[in-house]
Amino acid sequence: MLARRPVRAQDRDRGQVAVEFVGMVPLILLLIAAVWQCVLIGYAFSLAGNAADEGARAGAVKGDPECHAAAGKYIGAAWNREVTCGVSGSVYKVTVKLNIPVLYPGLGFGSIEGTAGAAMEREE
């Protein structure tokens, strides 16, 4: 008969790290996707607010055509923006609506609105 070699504790754990790594990879990727989605939502809030501010400043001085141009200047076409400009009393108000992206700006997940206003000014 063949003599069996005694089993050491080190031999029982061989390959354990590889098994744990394979099991954790999907969880790590899911966590990365969730963090990326949160970054895109925050970026959409920032873009909508900035676009509304820019549009309100331009619209208060030069009117509606400049409002739409200024509001859309820094937002790419993939964000599917909707800009509403108008006067409310002595305040020029702008609302910018952006679709919330899902992992990529072209895929929709609801919408975010940014609003801003500026006091009416007219260039002479």
All heavy atoms as an XYZ file, in Angstrom:
910
protein
N       0.816     -1.183      0.000
C       0.000      0.000      0.000
C       0.861      1.248      0.000
O       1.951      1.243      0.532
C      -0.854      0.032      1.257
C      -2.034     -0.835      1.191
S      -3.124     -0.271      2.457
C      -4.582     -0.269      1.619
N       0.265      2.273     -0.582
C       0.958      3.544     -0.613
C       0.723      4.265      0.706
O      -0.378      4.297      1.240
C       0.446      4.428     -1.742
C       0.708      3.920     -3.153
C      -0.056      4.756     -4.145
C       2.187      3.961     -3.446
N       1.749      4.869      1.152
C       1.632      5.637      2.393
C       1.047      7.013      2.069
O       1.471      7.666      1.131
C       2.997      5.782      3.052
N       0.077      7.395      2.840
C      -0.521      8.709      2.644
C       0.287      9.755      3.367
O       0.718      9.549      4.484
C      -1.943      8.737      3.172
C      -2.870      7.945      2.291
C      -4.278      8.052      2.742
N      -4.847      9.330      2.311
C      -6.002      9.789      2.711
N      -6.718      9.101      3.554
N      -6.455     10.929      2.280
N       0.452     10.803      2.713
C       1.168     11.912      3.311
C       0.196     12.635      4.235
O      -0.978     12.814      3.898
C       1.636     12.780      2.162
C       2.212     14.067      2.484
C       2.593     14.735      1.191
N       1.515     15.636      0.839
C       1.650     16.767      0.202
N       2.813     17.108     -0.252
N       0.646     17.545     -0.040
N       0.626     13.105      5.367
C      -0.286     13.802      6.267
C      -0.768     15.112      5.624
O      -0.019     15.804      4.962
C       0.545     14.094      7.517
C       1.952     13.789      7.171
C       1.958     12.966      5.937
N      -2.027     15.438      5.807
C      -2.629     16.639      5.242
C      -2.330     17.811      6.168
O      -2.633     17.769      7.352
C      -4.151     16.460      5.080
C      -4.784     17.731      4.553
C      -4.457     15.288      4.180
N      -1.723     18.812      5.599
C      -1.415     20.003      6.393
C      -2.511     21.043      6.185
O      -3.238     21.017      5.207
C      -0.074     20.582      5.942
C       1.080     19.625      6.178
C       2.381     20.219      5.750
N       2.326     20.537      4.316
C       3.309     21.066      3.635
N       4.425     21.375      4.241
N       3.200     21.314      2.355
N      -2.586     21.979      7.102
C      -3.596     23.038      7.027
C      -3.395     23.886      5.773
O      -4.362     24.350      5.166
C      -3.542     23.910      8.273
N      -2.163     24.086      5.352
C      -1.881     24.884      4.165
C      -2.431     24.222      2.906
O      -2.888     24.889      1.992
C      -0.381     25.079      4.008
C       0.226     25.914      5.108
C       1.747     25.906      5.027
O       2.323     25.096      4.320
N       2.368     26.801      5.774
N      -2.392     22.902      2.848
C      -2.869     22.191      1.666
C      -4.390     22.278      1.521
O      -4.911     22.254      0.410
C      -2.442     20.725      1.721
C      -0.935     20.578      1.593
O      -0.312     21.502      1.041
O      -0.403     19.547      2.044
N      -5.114     22.381      2.596
C      -6.570     22.438      2.530
C      -7.054     23.779      1.983
O      -8.156     23.869      1.479
C      -7.184     22.230      3.910
C      -7.082     20.789      4.377
C      -7.784     20.638      5.667
N      -7.082     21.500      6.644
C      -7.214     21.396      7.941
N      -8.037     20.534      8.468
N      -6.536     22.182      8.743
N      -6.261     24.826      2.086
C      -6.657     26.163      1.658
C      -6.184     26.518      0.247
O      -6.377     27.639     -0.191
C      -6.116     27.206      2.640
C      -6.783     27.118      3.995
O      -7.901     26.584      4.052
O      -6.188     27.595      4.972
N      -5.615     25.590     -0.446
C      -5.116     25.882     -1.783
C      -6.275     26.233     -2.707
O      -7.279     25.546     -2.750
C      -4.373     24.684     -2.357
C      -3.041     24.473     -1.689
C      -2.334     23.352     -2.324
N      -1.830     23.828     -3.629
C      -0.944     23.197     -4.336
N      -0.441     22.059     -3.894
N      -0.535     23.670     -5.471
N      -6.149     27.349     -3.424
C      -7.166     27.790     -4.368
C      -8.293     28.596     -3.741
O      -9.193     29.040     -4.447
N      -8.251     28.771     -2.436
C      -9.330     29.488     -1.759
C      -9.408     30.947     -2.214
O     -10.497     31.490     -2.407
C      -9.146     29.426     -0.243
C     -10.265     30.053      0.544
C     -11.590     29.333      0.371
O     -11.620     28.142      0.136
N     -12.676     30.083      0.445
N      -8.279     31.584     -2.405
C      -8.271     32.980     -2.832
C      -8.917     33.116     -4.214
O      -9.686     34.053     -4.467
C      -6.834     33.538     -2.834
C      -6.788     34.911     -3.462
C      -6.293     33.577     -1.424
N      -8.632     32.194     -5.111
C      -9.212     32.241     -6.452
C     -10.731     32.088     -6.397
O     -11.462     32.796     -7.098
C      -8.609     31.156     -7.332
N     -11.215     31.197     -5.561
C     -12.652     30.988     -5.426
C     -13.321     32.235     -4.848
O     -14.372     32.680     -5.320
C     -12.945     29.751     -4.550
C     -14.427     29.658     -4.214
C     -12.480     28.495     -5.250
N     -12.714     32.833     -3.843
C     -13.281     34.039     -3.247
C     -13.269     35.198     -4.246
O     -14.217     35.984     -4.306
C     -12.514     34.426     -1.988
C     -12.774     33.488     -0.831
C     -11.945     33.816      0.395
O     -11.196     34.817      0.348
O     -12.058     33.087      1.377
N     -12.214     35.311     -5.034
C     -12.121     36.376     -6.033
C     -13.234     36.237     -7.071
O     -13.906     37.208     -7.411
C     -10.752     36.346     -6.706
C     -10.593     37.379     -7.778
C     -10.437     38.716     -7.441
C     -10.622     37.032     -9.115
C     -10.301     39.683     -8.419
C     -10.490     37.983    -10.100
C     -10.320     39.310     -9.756
N     -13.433     35.030     -7.573
C     -14.478     34.792     -8.576
C     -15.855     35.101     -7.990
O     -16.723     35.627     -8.671
C     -14.404     33.344     -9.100
C     -15.622     32.980     -9.917
C     -13.140     33.154     -9.919
N     -16.060     34.816     -6.724
C     -17.343     35.105     -6.090
C     -17.566     36.588     -5.840
O     -18.702     37.063     -5.845
N     -16.514     37.348     -5.629
C     -16.636     38.771     -5.308
C     -16.667     39.679     -6.537
O     -17.150     40.807     -6.452
C     -15.473     39.200     -4.404
C     -15.541     38.627     -3.002
S     -17.026     39.076     -2.119
C     -16.764     40.804     -1.897
N     -16.163     39.214     -7.670
C     -16.105     40.051     -8.868
C     -17.480     40.604     -9.262
O     -17.605     41.805     -9.515
C     -15.427     39.305    -10.039
C     -15.672     40.007    -11.363
C     -13.948     39.195     -9.783
N     -18.550     39.799     -9.310
C     -19.852     40.384     -9.672
C     -20.318     41.445     -8.673
O     -20.900     42.461     -9.074
C     -20.808     39.192     -9.658
C     -19.945     38.002     -9.820
C     -18.638     38.345     -9.196
N     -20.057     41.256     -7.407
C     -20.451     42.247     -6.412
C     -19.661     43.539     -6.570
O     -20.214     44.634     -6.444
C     -20.263     41.689     -5.001
C     -21.179     40.519     -4.637
C     -20.825     39.978     -3.265
C     -22.620     40.940     -4.692
N     -18.389     43.418     -6.851
C     -17.559     44.600     -7.066
C     -18.023     45.356     -8.306
O     -18.141     46.587     -8.295
C     -16.068     44.201     -7.169
C     -15.575     43.696     -5.812
C     -15.220     45.360     -7.663
C     -14.224     43.036     -5.850
N     -18.322     44.650     -9.390
C     -18.804     45.290    -10.610
C     -20.158     45.966    -10.387
O     -20.398     47.059    -10.905
C     -18.890     44.277    -11.750
C     -17.552     43.731    -12.251
C     -17.785     42.671    -13.316
C     -16.670     44.841    -12.766
N     -21.039     45.344     -9.613
C     -22.328     45.948     -9.298
C     -22.149     47.219     -8.474
O     -22.826     48.219     -8.714
C     -23.207     44.948     -8.543
C     -24.634     45.376     -8.257
C     -25.390     45.580     -9.556
C     -25.320     44.337     -7.396
N     -21.226     47.204     -7.543
C     -20.939     48.383     -6.737
C     -20.378     49.515     -7.609
O     -20.780     50.673     -7.467
C     -19.955     48.052     -5.615
C     -19.553     49.200     -4.712
C     -20.767     49.707     -3.938
C     -18.467     48.777     -3.764
N     -19.495     49.187     -8.522
C     -18.937     50.191     -9.428
C     -20.041     50.788    -10.299
O     -20.089     52.009    -10.513
C     -17.809     49.585    -10.286
C     -16.584     49.312     -9.409
C     -17.443     50.495    -11.443
C     -15.505     48.516    -10.094
N     -20.955     49.952    -10.801
C     -22.060     50.453    -11.619
C     -22.968     51.376    -10.805
O     -23.424     52.405    -11.314
C     -22.859     49.285    -12.197
N     -23.242     51.030     -9.548
C     -24.087     51.871     -8.697
C     -23.426     53.222     -8.419
O     -24.087     54.261     -8.460
C     -24.398     51.144     -7.390
N     -22.136     53.209     -8.156
C     -21.416     54.464     -7.918
C     -21.413     55.313     -9.184
O     -21.630     56.524     -9.131
C     -19.976     54.188     -7.417
C     -19.140     55.442     -7.445
C     -20.014     53.601     -6.025
N     -21.190     54.693    -10.342
C     -21.194     55.431    -11.603
C     -22.564     56.056    -11.859
O     -22.664     57.187    -12.327
C     -20.793     54.523    -12.761
C     -20.774     55.222    -14.076
C     -21.616     55.024    -15.125
C     -19.895     56.272    -14.475
N     -21.308     55.875    -16.159
C     -20.249     56.651    -15.782
C     -18.830     56.920    -13.859
C     -19.592     57.654    -16.478
C     -18.175     57.920    -14.561
C     -18.555     58.268    -15.854
N     -23.639     55.323    -11.556
C     -24.984     55.864    -11.740
C     -25.205     57.081    -10.843
O     -25.781     58.072    -11.270
C     -26.033     54.781    -11.436
C     -27.444     55.230    -11.689
C     -27.700     55.577    -13.136
O     -27.222     54.900    -14.035
N     -28.449     56.638    -13.376
N     -24.721     57.019     -9.609
C     -24.837     58.171     -8.706
C     -24.054     59.372     -9.239
O     -24.517     60.517     -9.140
C     -24.357     57.802     -7.306
S     -25.450     56.656     -6.460
N     -22.898     59.127     -9.817
C     -22.104     60.206    -10.412
C     -22.857     60.839    -11.581
O     -22.910     62.068    -11.714
C     -20.724     59.675    -10.871
C     -20.016     60.669    -11.772
C     -19.863     59.342     -9.659
N     -23.472     60.024    -12.424
C     -24.226     60.558    -13.564
C     -25.438     61.371    -13.110
O     -25.752     62.407    -13.707
C     -24.687     59.424    -14.481
C     -23.621     58.822    -15.375
C     -24.201     57.652    -16.160
C     -23.055     59.856    -16.325
N     -26.114     60.947    -12.058
C     -27.259     61.706    -11.546
C     -26.791     63.056    -11.005
O     -27.393     64.091    -11.285
C     -28.013     60.891    -10.486
C     -28.731     59.718    -11.145
C     -29.014     61.765     -9.731
C     -29.324     58.720    -10.180
N     -25.708     63.050    -10.246
C     -25.162     64.312     -9.735
C     -24.712     65.229    -10.845
O     -24.932     66.447    -10.799
N     -24.103     64.680    -11.866
C     -23.645     65.477    -12.998
C     -24.836     66.064    -13.761
O     -24.790     67.209    -14.220
C     -22.776     64.620    -13.923
C     -22.119     65.380    -15.042
C     -21.322     66.489    -14.786
C     -22.288     64.995    -16.353
C     -20.718     67.193    -15.809
C     -21.680     65.686    -17.387
C     -20.902     66.785    -17.107
O     -20.304     67.472    -18.132
N     -25.915     65.294    -13.883
C     -27.116     65.793    -14.547
C     -27.717     66.963    -13.769
O     -28.149     67.952    -14.369
C     -28.147     64.671    -14.709
N     -27.741     66.880    -12.430
C     -28.215     68.003    -11.617
C     -27.360     69.243    -11.867
O     -27.868     70.352    -12.032
C     -28.160     67.660    -10.122
C     -29.400     67.033     -9.595
C     -29.397     65.715     -9.202
C     -30.569     67.762     -9.463
C     -30.534     65.126     -8.698
C     -31.722     67.189     -8.959
C     -31.700     65.859     -8.578
N     -26.058     69.048    -11.901
C     -25.141     70.160    -12.113
C     -25.336     70.783    -13.500
O     -25.381     72.011    -13.646
C     -23.704     69.663    -11.953
O     -22.788     70.667    -12.238
N     -25.454     69.945    -14.527
C     -25.654     70.449    -15.887
C     -26.967     71.213    -16.026
O     -27.010     72.277    -16.645
C     -25.652     69.292    -16.886
C     -24.308     68.766    -17.348
C     -24.519     67.583    -18.285
C     -23.500     69.827    -18.032
N     -28.038     70.678    -15.450
C     -29.347     71.318    -15.568
C     -29.342     72.682    -14.886
O     -29.847     73.669    -15.438
C     -30.434     70.429    -14.983
N     -28.765     72.762    -13.702
C     -28.708     74.035    -12.989
C     -27.860     75.060    -13.700
O     -28.244     76.234    -13.822
N     -26.709     74.645    -14.192
C     -25.821     75.569    -14.905
C     -26.456     76.045    -16.208
O     -26.381     77.231    -16.552
C     -24.478     74.905    -15.183
C     -23.508     75.862    -15.841
O     -23.282     76.956    -15.359
N     -22.955     75.447    -16.976
N     -27.086     75.138    -16.939
C     -27.725     75.522    -18.194
C     -28.861     76.512    -17.943
O     -29.034     77.472    -18.705
C     -28.250     74.289    -18.923
N     -29.621     76.300    -16.880
C     -30.702     77.226    -16.552
C     -30.142     78.601    -16.188
O     -30.687     79.630    -16.612
C     -31.549     76.670    -15.414
N     -29.071     78.638    -15.430
C     -28.439     79.918    -15.077
C     -27.951     80.658    -16.315
O     -28.188     81.861    -16.469
C     -27.253     79.702    -14.132
C     -27.672     79.361    -12.719
O     -28.831     79.649    -12.365
O     -26.842     78.808    -11.977
N     -27.252     79.942    -17.184
C     -26.733     80.571    -18.404
C     -27.869     81.076    -19.288
O     -27.801     82.172    -19.849
C     -25.865     79.585    -19.185
C     -24.591     79.177    -18.484
C     -23.578     80.285    -18.402
O     -23.562     81.166    -19.285
O     -22.796     80.281    -17.433
N     -28.916     80.286    -19.425
C     -30.053     80.689    -20.246
C     -30.779     81.900    -19.672
O     -31.200     82.790    -20.416
N     -30.914     81.935    -18.349
C     -31.596     83.074    -17.715
C     -30.794     84.355    -17.893
O     -31.362     85.412    -18.178
C     -31.818     82.789    -16.229
N     -29.492     84.283    -17.749
C     -28.657     85.478    -17.943
C     -28.771     85.993    -19.375
O     -28.938     87.189    -19.609
C     -27.200     85.155    -17.626
C     -26.912     85.152    -16.165
C     -25.408     85.052    -15.902
N     -25.224     84.320    -14.668
C     -24.709     83.107    -14.567
N     -24.291     82.481    -15.641
N     -24.591     82.523    -13.408
N     -28.646     85.079    -20.335
C     -28.706     85.492    -21.749
C     -30.102     85.965    -22.123
O     -30.259     86.957    -22.851
C     -28.291     84.335    -22.642
N     -31.124     85.291    -21.642
C     -32.495     85.664    -21.976
C     -32.917     86.985    -21.380
O     -33.692     87.730    -21.985
N     -32.427     87.300    -20.183
C     -32.787     88.563    -19.542
C     -32.253     89.755    -20.327
O     -32.845     90.830    -20.298
C     -32.240     88.597    -18.111
N     -31.172     89.550    -21.059
C     -30.577     90.649    -21.815
C     -31.042     90.650    -23.271
O     -31.406     91.688    -23.809
C     -29.030     90.570    -21.757
C     -28.396     91.616    -22.640
C     -28.552     90.703    -20.327
N     -31.056     89.476    -23.919
C     -31.282     89.438    -25.366
C     -32.545     88.725    -25.822
O     -32.857     88.725    -27.000
C     -30.073     88.788    -26.033
C     -28.808     89.579    -25.831
C     -27.648     88.945    -26.531
C     -26.396     89.772    -26.295
N     -25.227     89.168    -26.890
N     -33.262     88.042    -24.945
C     -34.517     87.406    -25.332
C     -34.425     85.910    -25.563
O     -33.406     85.272    -25.318
N     -35.547     85.346    -26.065
C     -35.705     83.900    -26.189
C     -34.679     83.172    -27.067
O     -34.182     82.125    -26.665
C     -37.112     83.565    -26.679
C     -38.152     83.701    -25.576
O     -37.758     83.866    -24.409
O     -39.352     83.638    -25.889
N     -34.368     83.634    -28.262
C     -33.407     82.865    -29.075
C     -32.058     82.694    -28.378
O     -31.471     81.619    -28.411
C     -33.261     83.685    -30.356
C     -34.487     84.528    -30.420
C     -34.873     84.802    -29.008
N     -31.580     83.758    -27.738
C     -30.303     83.666    -27.021
C     -30.418     82.774    -25.795
O     -29.466     82.119    -25.407
C     -29.822     85.049    -26.606
C     -29.335     85.878    -27.751
C     -28.093     85.274    -28.404
O     -27.215     84.747    -27.687
O     -28.010     85.324    -29.634
N     -31.593     82.758    -25.178
C     -31.825     81.904    -24.010
C     -31.635     80.438    -24.379
O     -30.914     79.708    -23.709
C     -33.240     82.125    -23.465
S     -33.763     80.875    -22.271
N     -32.280     80.005    -25.451
C     -32.170     78.600    -25.869
C     -30.739     78.244    -26.267
O     -30.253     77.164    -25.948
C     -33.134     78.318    -27.018
C     -34.551     78.177    -26.584
N     -35.351     79.260    -26.310
C     -35.303     77.084    -26.354
C     -36.541     78.841    -25.944
N     -36.547     77.517    -25.955
N     -30.080     79.141    -26.960
C     -28.704     78.885    -27.394
C     -27.766     78.780    -26.196
O     -26.926     77.879    -26.127
C     -28.234     79.979    -28.334
N     -27.904     79.700    -25.240
C     -27.021     79.693    -24.069
C     -27.299     78.495    -23.166
O     -26.381     77.893    -22.601
C     -27.181     80.985    -23.278
N     -28.568     78.121    -23.027
C     -28.914     76.988    -22.166
C     -28.392     75.673    -22.739
O     -28.017     74.769    -21.992
C     -30.418     76.918    -21.962
N     -28.369     75.551    -24.051
C     -27.920     74.307    -24.662
C     -26.450     74.265    -25.010
O     -25.953     73.243    -25.485
N     -25.732     75.352    -24.756
C     -24.338     75.449    -25.182
C     -23.434     74.396    -24.546
O     -22.558     73.841    -25.203
C     -23.815     76.848    -24.852
C     -22.428     77.122    -25.349
C     -22.036     78.557    -25.070
C     -20.647     78.855    -25.581
N     -20.256     80.240    -25.310
N     -23.625     74.101    -23.278
C     -22.715     73.195    -22.566
C     -23.292     71.801    -22.354
O     -22.707     70.996    -21.633
C     -22.335     73.804    -21.215
C     -21.641     75.124    -21.359
C     -22.287     76.306    -21.060
C     -20.333     75.189    -21.829
C     -21.657     77.525    -21.195
C     -19.692     76.398    -21.980
C     -20.356     77.563    -21.662
O     -19.725     78.770    -21.817
N     -24.436     71.516    -22.953
C     -25.068     70.203    -22.788
C     -25.019     69.470    -24.118
O     -25.497     69.982    -25.133
C     -26.527     70.342    -22.326
C     -26.596     71.095    -21.003
C     -27.165     68.975    -22.162
C     -27.997     71.407    -20.557
N     -24.491     68.262    -24.111
C     -24.422     67.470    -25.332
C     -25.799     66.980    -25.759
O     -26.751     66.944    -24.978
N     -25.924     66.582    -27.023
C     -27.205     66.139    -27.571
C     -27.697     64.845    -26.934
O     -28.891     64.583    -26.897
C     -27.073     65.953    -29.080
N     -26.805     64.024    -26.400
C     -27.193     62.750    -25.799
C     -28.006     62.926    -24.522
O     -28.668     61.995    -24.082
C     -25.958     61.908    -25.495
N     -27.993     64.113    -23.941
C     -28.717     64.344    -22.685
C     -30.198     64.606    -22.912
O     -30.953     64.712    -21.959
C     -28.085     65.508    -21.926
C     -26.776     65.137    -21.339
C     -25.553     65.260    -21.931
C     -26.542     64.547    -20.067
N     -24.579     64.792    -21.096
C     -25.153     64.350    -19.944
C     -27.356     64.177    -19.013
C     -24.581     63.793    -18.812
C     -26.786     63.626    -17.883
C     -25.411     63.429    -17.794
N     -30.671     64.713    -24.132
C     -32.094     64.911    -24.436
C     -32.698     66.039    -23.606
O     -33.573     65.834    -22.785
C     -32.881     63.616    -24.211
C     -32.401     62.503    -25.104
O     -32.033     62.733    -26.238
N     -32.375     61.296    -24.574
N     -32.239     67.231    -23.861
C     -32.660     68.386    -23.061
C     -33.957     68.993    -23.582
O     -34.279     68.886    -24.756
C     -31.565     69.430    -23.042
C     -31.288     70.035    -24.391
C     -30.124     70.994    -24.349
N     -29.837     71.533    -25.652
C     -29.002     71.005    -26.514
N     -28.363     69.909    -26.204
N     -28.799     71.563    -27.678
N     -34.650     69.648    -22.682
C     -35.859     70.404    -23.023
C     -35.752     71.734    -22.289
O     -35.699     71.768    -21.062
C     -37.090     69.637    -22.565
C     -38.393     70.297    -22.898
C     -39.564     69.481    -22.397
O     -39.526     68.246    -22.516
O     -40.503     70.101    -21.866
N     -35.678     72.827    -23.024
C     -35.483     74.162    -22.441
C     -36.761     74.971    -22.593
O     -37.325     75.048    -23.685
C     -34.305     74.895    -23.129
C     -34.123     76.280    -22.540
C     -33.030     74.083    -23.017
N     -37.218     75.574    -21.490
C     -38.389     76.447    -21.507
C     -37.965     77.820    -21.003
O     -37.472     77.940    -19.878
C     -39.497     75.886    -20.593
O     -39.776     74.543    -20.980
C     -40.753     76.724    -20.687
N     -38.133     78.834    -21.827
C     -37.755     80.207    -21.470
C     -39.003     81.082    -21.455
O     -39.904     80.895    -22.257
C     -36.773     80.773    -22.487
S     -35.261     79.839    -22.684
N     -39.037     82.042    -20.552
C     -40.175     82.954    -20.527
C     -40.028     84.035    -19.480
O     -39.208     83.947    -18.569
N     -40.858     85.067    -19.616
C     -40.847     86.206    -18.702
C     -41.969     86.019    -17.690
O     -43.087     85.651    -18.045
C     -41.030     87.523    -19.473
C     -41.072     88.703    -18.515
C     -39.927     87.691    -20.493
N     -41.656     86.272    -16.436
C     -42.654     86.242    -15.369
C     -42.503     87.531    -14.563
O     -41.655     87.619    -13.675
C     -42.437     85.010    -14.491
O     -43.348     85.006    -13.417
N     -43.300     88.520    -14.902
C     -43.166     89.829    -14.259
C     -41.894     90.503    -14.723
O     -41.670     90.703    -15.909
N     -41.033     90.848    -13.778
C     -39.758     91.483    -14.131
C     -38.599     90.496    -14.055
O     -37.447     90.884    -14.022
C     -39.493     92.665    -13.196
O     -39.359     92.189    -11.862
N     -38.933     89.206    -14.018
C     -37.908     88.153    -13.924
C     -37.994     87.266    -15.158
O     -39.077     86.858    -15.575
C     -38.105     87.303    -12.648
C     -37.110     86.164    -12.594
C     -38.004     88.159    -11.404
N     -36.849     86.986    -15.744
C     -36.778     86.065    -16.876
C     -36.481     84.682    -16.306
O     -35.459     84.468    -15.672
C     -35.679     86.495    -17.846
C     -35.791     85.830    -19.178
C     -36.583     86.380    -20.171
C     -35.139     84.640    -19.433
C     -36.708     85.767    -21.403
C     -35.268     84.018    -20.650
C     -36.058     84.581    -21.639
O     -36.183     83.963    -22.852
N     -37.404     83.726    -16.486
C     -37.260     82.390    -15.901
C     -36.954     81.349    -16.964
O     -37.497     81.397    -18.068
C     -38.523     82.001    -15.151
C     -38.747     82.815    -13.903
C     -39.864     82.242    -13.080
C     -39.969     83.027    -11.777
N     -41.003     82.485    -10.904
N     -36.102     80.410    -16.587
C     -35.710     79.326    -17.487
C     -35.801     78.011    -16.725
O     -35.374     77.916    -15.578
C     -34.275     79.520    -18.014
C     -33.869     78.369    -18.907
C     -34.150     80.832    -18.741
N     -36.352     77.003    -17.389
C     -36.379     75.651    -16.845
C     -35.711     74.732    -17.851
O     -36.072     74.728    -19.030
C     -37.824     75.172    -16.597
O     -38.449     76.070    -15.680
C     -37.849     73.773    -16.026
N     -34.746     73.963    -17.381
C     -34.052     72.994    -18.226
C     -34.356     71.613    -17.674
O     -34.130     71.335    -16.498
C     -32.522     73.235    -18.241
C     -31.835     72.164    -19.058
C     -32.213     74.610    -18.798
N     -34.890     70.759    -18.531
C     -35.250     69.401    -18.134
C     -34.317     68.429    -18.853
O     -34.224     68.452    -20.081
C     -36.701     69.139    -18.511
C     -37.256     67.836    -18.034
C     -38.739     67.758    -18.389
C     -39.339     66.464    -17.915
N     -40.759     66.372    -18.287
N     -33.618     67.602    -18.082
C     -32.698     66.598    -18.646
C     -33.159     65.204    -18.256
O     -33.613     64.995    -17.129
C     -31.282     66.792    -18.109
C     -30.546     68.071    -18.460
C     -29.183     68.074    -17.790
C     -30.396     68.205    -19.949
N     -33.025     64.261    -19.168
C     -33.280     62.869    -18.815
C     -32.128     62.338    -17.968
O     -30.964     62.574    -18.291
C     -33.433     62.009    -20.061
C     -34.717     62.293    -20.796
O     -35.667     62.821    -20.212
N     -34.763     61.949    -22.058
N     -32.468     61.615    -16.902
C     -31.430     60.998    -16.076
C     -30.891     59.795    -16.839
O     -31.657     58.904    -17.215
C     -31.980     60.538    -14.720
C     -32.538     61.716    -13.943
C     -30.894     59.836    -13.908
C     -33.257     61.323    -12.675
N     -29.605     59.736    -17.080
C     -29.044     58.610    -17.826
C     -28.908     57.355    -16.964
O     -28.784     57.435    -15.752
C     -27.665     59.118    -18.247
C     -27.316     60.128    -17.219
C     -28.606     60.750    -16.770
N     -28.947     56.206    -17.615
C     -28.697     54.933    -16.949
C     -27.379     54.397    -17.490
O     -27.323     53.876    -18.593
C     -29.820     53.915    -17.222
C     -29.519     52.583    -16.563
C     -31.144     54.450    -16.749
N     -26.314     54.578    -16.743
C     -24.964     54.110    -17.068
C     -24.370     54.757    -18.313
O     -23.199     54.624    -18.575
C     -24.907     52.594    -17.204
C     -25.294     51.819    -15.952
C     -25.266     50.324    -16.238
C     -24.387     52.140    -14.794
N     -25.178     55.451    -19.091
C     -24.701     56.115    -20.298
C     -25.701     57.214    -20.637
O     -26.905     57.006    -20.514
C     -24.592     55.099    -21.443
C     -24.073     55.684    -22.715
C     -22.733     55.998    -22.847
C     -24.930     55.961    -23.776
C     -22.252     56.560    -24.006
C     -24.458     56.513    -24.941
C     -23.114     56.808    -25.048
O     -22.646     57.368    -26.199
N     -25.262     58.396    -21.054
C     -26.187     59.507    -21.277
C     -27.318     59.256    -22.264
O     -28.343     59.909    -22.198
C     -25.277     60.624    -21.785
C     -23.970     60.326    -21.184
C     -23.869     58.817    -21.154
N     -27.223     58.323    -23.175
C     -28.282     58.097    -24.149
C     -29.475     57.318    -23.630
O     -30.529     57.322    -24.233
N     -29.338     56.630    -22.513
C     -30.422     55.817    -21.964
C     -31.154     56.589    -20.877
O     -30.538     57.156    -19.993
C     -29.852     54.521    -21.367
C     -29.023     53.659    -22.303
C     -28.389     52.505    -21.539
C     -29.882     53.116    -23.424
N     -32.486     56.626    -20.922
C     -33.263     57.433    -19.986
C     -33.638     56.697    -18.708
O     -33.782     55.481    -18.680
N     -33.848     57.463    -17.615
C     -34.201     56.898    -16.308
C     -35.017     57.913    -15.513
O     -34.848     58.066    -14.345
C     -32.899     56.552    -15.565
C     -33.084     55.839    -14.265
C     -33.557     54.555    -14.231
C     -32.772     56.455    -13.071
C     -33.704     53.897    -13.034
C     -32.915     55.806    -11.863
C     -33.393     54.518    -11.856
N     -35.902     58.647    -16.182
C     -36.618     59.724    -15.516
C     -36.044     61.059    -15.967
O     -35.372     61.147    -16.981
N     -36.324     62.108    -15.208
C     -35.803     63.415    -15.602
C     -35.485     64.278    -14.393
O     -35.970     64.031    -13.290
C     -36.804     64.139    -16.499
O     -37.999     64.367    -15.792
N     -34.650     65.277    -14.630
C     -34.226     66.240    -13.617
C     -34.499     67.625    -14.183
O     -34.258     67.878    -15.366
C     -32.726     66.087    -13.324
C     -32.446     64.775    -12.633
C     -32.206     67.245    -12.484
C     -30.982     64.502    -12.433
N     -35.001     68.516    -13.332
C     -35.242     69.881    -13.773
C     -34.335     70.843    -13.031
O     -34.157     70.738    -11.827
C     -36.697     70.288    -13.516
C     -37.662     69.699    -14.498
C     -39.045     70.292    -14.355
O     -39.238     71.224    -13.542
O     -39.940     69.809    -15.073
N     -33.781     71.764    -13.796
C     -33.020     72.874    -13.210
C     -33.734     74.167    -13.567
O     -34.132     74.356    -14.719
N     -33.957     75.010    -12.590
C     -34.642     76.281    -12.851
C     -33.779     77.439    -12.387
O     -32.998     77.300    -11.454
C     -36.009     76.349    -12.131
O     -35.781     76.186    -10.735
C     -36.948     75.285    -12.617
N     -33.943     78.573    -13.057
C     -33.194     79.777    -12.685
C     -33.975     80.991    -13.150
O     -34.840     80.901    -14.028
C     -31.807     79.762    -13.313
N     -33.664     82.117    -12.569
C     -34.284     83.374    -12.954
C     -33.265     84.499    -12.889
O     -32.299     84.431    -12.143
N     -33.497     85.505    -13.688
C     -32.626     86.676    -13.705
C     -33.501     87.919    -13.918
O     -34.506     87.859    -14.636
C     -31.580     86.573    -14.803
N     -33.117     89.031    -13.305
C     -33.845     90.279    -13.470
C     -33.736     90.740    -14.917
O     -32.690     90.608    -15.548
C     -33.271     91.344    -12.542
N     -34.837     91.234    -15.453
C     -34.882     91.670    -16.854
C     -33.948     92.868    -17.073
O     -33.946     93.811    -16.311
C     -36.298     92.080    -17.243
C     -37.277     90.918    -17.302
S     -36.886     89.747    -18.590
C     -37.206     90.731    -20.033
N     -33.161     92.767    -18.142
C     -32.262     93.848    -18.562
C     -32.372     93.928    -20.074
O     -32.514     92.918    -20.731
C     -30.812     93.528    -18.205
C     -30.547     93.304    -16.751
C     -29.103     92.888    -16.505
O     -28.252     93.179    -17.349
O     -28.863     92.254    -15.488
N     -32.294     95.087    -20.597
C     -32.328     95.235    -22.049
C     -31.146     96.082    -22.489
O     -30.848     97.096    -21.890
C     -33.619     95.906    -22.511
C     -34.833     95.063    -22.322
C     -34.825     93.913    -23.321
N     -35.972     93.056    -23.043
C     -35.984     91.782    -23.249
N     -34.938     91.173    -23.735
N     -37.045     91.076    -22.992
N     -30.472     95.584    -23.523
C     -29.368     96.345    -24.102
C     -29.935     97.452    -24.978
O     -30.908     97.252    -25.686
C     -28.467     95.450    -24.939
C     -27.635     94.507    -24.116
C     -26.697     93.702    -24.988
O     -26.918     93.592    -26.191
O     -25.737     93.166    -24.429
N     -29.341     98.578    -24.943
C     -29.811     99.720    -25.754
C     -28.933     99.871    -26.956
O     -27.830     99.631    -27.024
C     -29.784    100.986    -24.911
C     -30.560    100.802    -23.639
C     -31.947    101.408    -23.668
O     -32.214    102.243    -24.533
O     -32.744    101.014    -22.837
